[in-house]
Amino acid sequence: MMKFNIDYSHKDKIHVIGNKAHVSIVTIDDSRNPAKWIPLIFDTGAFITIINKDFANANGYQVYQPKACIIAGFSEKGMVCDLRKIPTVVFCGFRINNVLIATPHEDDVPVADVLGMNIIENFNVGLNFTEEEIYISIRDNFISQKPKYRCGDVSVFNDVTEKGRQT
């Protein structure tokens, strides 16, 4: 068996289904509302995090810029998406401020919820599918591939419990 080694500062669990790694992010707003856990597919091919429109609406994630991006691969013309801004997202022990997410502009477009590169690019990442673990550390001094969708500050955060309640 091959040993998995990576220099990391945080470790968390993932769920592997087939060849896909599933992770969770937690959204926290400034109004003291309960944290919202969002399960996502870890997708390095997605340039931005995509969340179902109904889920975003139900949880109060307001449209920040309507029809602000087009995601290829859904049709010949691509999928037109609204951008929404989430004030704070927690991923694997790190707080990320001002995260943009995309939601389909049309109501009838089925979409998988995916964690895209606008969040992933902030970290050095290692995935161990056998042990179902993710290893991450903050990535120093990098230039975003898509600066328009870049997140705000990233810092260590340890105030969310496993059961989804703030401590």
Rosetta blueprint (number, residue, H / E / L):
1 M L
2 M L
3 K L
4 F L
5 N L
6 I L
7 D L
8 Y L
9 S L
10 H E
11 K E
12 D E
13 K E
14 I L
15 H E
16 V E
17 I E
18 G L
19 N L
20 K E
21 A E
22 H E
23 V E
24 S E
25 I E
26 V E
27 T E
28 I E
29 D L
30 D L
31 S L
32 R L
33 N L
34 P L
35 A L
36 K E
37 W E
38 I E
39 P E
40 L E
41 I E
42 F E
43 D L
44 T L
45 G L
46 A L
47 F L
48 I L
49 T E
50 I E
51 I L
52 N L
53 K H
54 D H
55 F H
56 A H
57 N H
58 A H
59 N L
60 G L
61 Y L
62 Q L
63 V E
64 Y E
65 Q E
66 P E
67 K E
68 A E
69 C E
70 I E
71 I E
72 A L
73 G L
74 F L
75 S L
76 E L
77 K L
78 G L
79 M E
80 V E
81 C E
82 D E
83 L E
84 R E
85 K E
86 I E
87 P E
88 T E
89 V E
90 V E
91 F E
92 C L
93 G L
94 F E
95 R E
96 I E
97 N E
98 N E
99 V E
100 L E
101 I E
102 A E
103 T E
104 P E
105 H L
106 E L
107 D L
108 D L
109 V L
110 P L
111 V L
112 A L
113 D L
114 V E
115 L E
116 G L
117 M H
118 N H
119 I H
120 I H
121 E L
122 N L
123 F E
124 N E
125 V E
126 G E
127 L E
128 N E
129 F L
130 T L
131 E L
132 E L
133 E E
134 I E
135 Y E
136 I E
137 S E
138 I E
139 R L
140 D L
141 N L
142 F L
143 I L
144 S L
145 Q L
146 K L
147 P H
148 K H
149 Y H
150 R L
151 C L
152 G L
153 D L
154 V E
155 S E
156 V E
157 F L
158 N L
159 D L
160 V E
161 T L
162 E L
163 K L
164 G L
165 R L
166 Q E
167 T L
